[in-house]
Amino acid sequence: MSTEQLKESVKLILIQWEQHKPELEKVYAIRDERRMALLQPAIDQLASLVENSGTEVNTFTGKTHFVLAPNNYQERIDFIRVQRTSHYALIQLTMLYDEVKKKAARLRVQS
């Protein structure tokens, strides 16, 4: 994915997330059974965005990771997938979206 495509993809997915988030918060607050079905597209979009952002090597550890992946991304996204009914899954997903947004902004400034 080119830098321009990545920027546009980040922008669109973050807009969709901001539109979708209030409904998710509402269904989680009242423990509506629809919450799992509503959460899945948000998980999938975030995972797709991170995985399509490309990879880079961490100069300190030598490990390869996704460009937009926040710290402990894999463990956190796995937790969300396993604990989808928990309100903490929504909190963790919100935090991941916020961190991806910050990483994308940092990359935009650097390029």
C-alpha positions as CSV (number, residue, x, y, z in Angstrom):
1,M,0.0,0.0,0.0
2,S,1.4,3.4,-1.0
3,T,1.8,6.2,1.6
4,E,-1.1,8.1,0.0
5,Q,-3.3,5.0,0.0
6,L,-2.5,4.4,3.6
7,K,-3.3,8.0,4.6
8,E,-6.6,7.8,2.8
9,S,-7.4,4.4,4.3
10,V,-6.6,5.6,7.8
11,K,-8.7,8.7,7.3
12,L,-11.8,6.7,6.1
13,I,-11.5,4.0,8.8
14,L,-11.2,6.6,11.6
15,I,-14.2,8.5,10.3
16,Q,-16.2,5.2,10.2
17,W,-15.0,4.4,13.7
18,E,-16.0,7.8,15.1
19,Q,-19.5,7.3,13.6
20,H,-19.9,3.8,14.8
21,K,-18.4,4.2,18.3
22,P,-21.4,6.0,20.0
23,E,-23.7,3.1,19.0
24,L,-21.3,0.6,20.3
25,E,-21.0,2.4,23.6
26,K,-24.8,2.5,23.9
27,V,-25.3,-1.2,23.2
28,Y,-22.5,-2.2,25.6
29,A,-23.9,0.1,28.3
30,I,-27.3,-1.7,28.2
31,R,-25.7,-5.1,27.5
32,D,-27.6,-5.5,24.2
33,E,-27.0,-8.8,22.5
34,R,-26.3,-7.0,19.2
35,R,-23.0,-5.7,20.7
36,M,-21.0,-8.7,19.4
37,A,-22.3,-8.3,15.9
38,L,-21.7,-4.6,16.0
39,L,-18.1,-4.9,17.4
40,Q,-16.9,-7.4,14.8
41,P,-16.7,-5.0,11.8
42,A,-14.8,-2.5,13.9
43,I,-12.3,-5.2,14.9
44,D,-12.0,-6.3,11.3
45,Q,-11.4,-2.8,10.0
46,L,-8.7,-2.1,12.5
47,A,-6.9,-5.4,11.9
48,S,-7.1,-4.8,8.2
49,L,-5.7,-1.3,8.5
50,V,-2.8,-2.3,10.7
51,E,-2.0,-5.4,8.6
52,N,-2.0,-3.4,5.4
53,S,0.1,-0.6,6.7
54,G,3.3,-2.5,5.9
55,T,6.1,-3.7,8.1
56,E,9.3,-2.2,9.5
57,V,12.1,-3.5,11.6
58,N,12.5,-2.1,15.1
59,T,16.1,-0.9,15.3
60,F,16.4,-1.6,19.0
61,T,15.0,-5.2,19.0
62,G,15.5,-6.2,15.4
63,K,11.9,-7.5,15.3
64,T,9.6,-6.8,12.4
65,H,6.2,-5.3,13.2
66,F,3.4,-3.5,11.4
67,V,4.0,0.2,10.8
68,L,0.7,1.2,12.5
69,A,0.7,-1.5,15.2
70,P,0.4,-0.1,18.7
71,N,2.4,-1.7,21.6
72,N,1.3,-5.2,22.4
73,Y,-1.1,-5.0,19.4
74,Q,-1.4,-8.8,18.9
75,E,-2.2,-9.6,22.5
76,R,-4.7,-6.8,22.7
77,I,-6.5,-7.6,19.5
78,D,-6.6,-11.3,20.6
79,F,-8.1,-10.2,24.0
80,I,-10.8,-8.2,22.2
81,R,-11.7,-11.1,19.9
82,V,-12.0,-13.5,22.8
83,Q,-13.7,-11.2,25.2
84,R,-16.1,-9.5,22.8
85,T,-19.0,-9.5,25.3
86,S,-17.0,-7.7,27.9
87,H,-17.1,-3.9,28.2
88,Y,-13.3,-4.1,28.5
89,A,-13.1,-5.3,25.0
90,L,-14.7,-2.1,23.8
91,I,-12.4,0.0,26.0
92,Q,-9.4,-1.8,24.6
93,L,-10.6,-1.4,21.0
94,T,-11.1,2.3,21.6
95,M,-7.6,2.6,23.0
96,L,-6.2,0.8,19.9
97,Y,-8.0,3.1,17.5
98,D,-6.7,6.1,19.4
99,E,-3.1,4.7,19.3
100,V,-3.3,3.9,15.6
101,K,-4.6,7.5,15.0
102,K,-1.6,8.9,16.8
103,K,0.9,6.7,15.0
104,A,-0.7,7.7,11.6
105,A,-0.4,11.3,12.6
106,R,3.2,10.9,13.5
107,L,3.9,9.2,10.2
108,R,2.1,11.9,8.3
109,V,4.3,14.6,10.0
110,Q,7.5,12.6,9.3
111,S,6.8,12.2,5.6
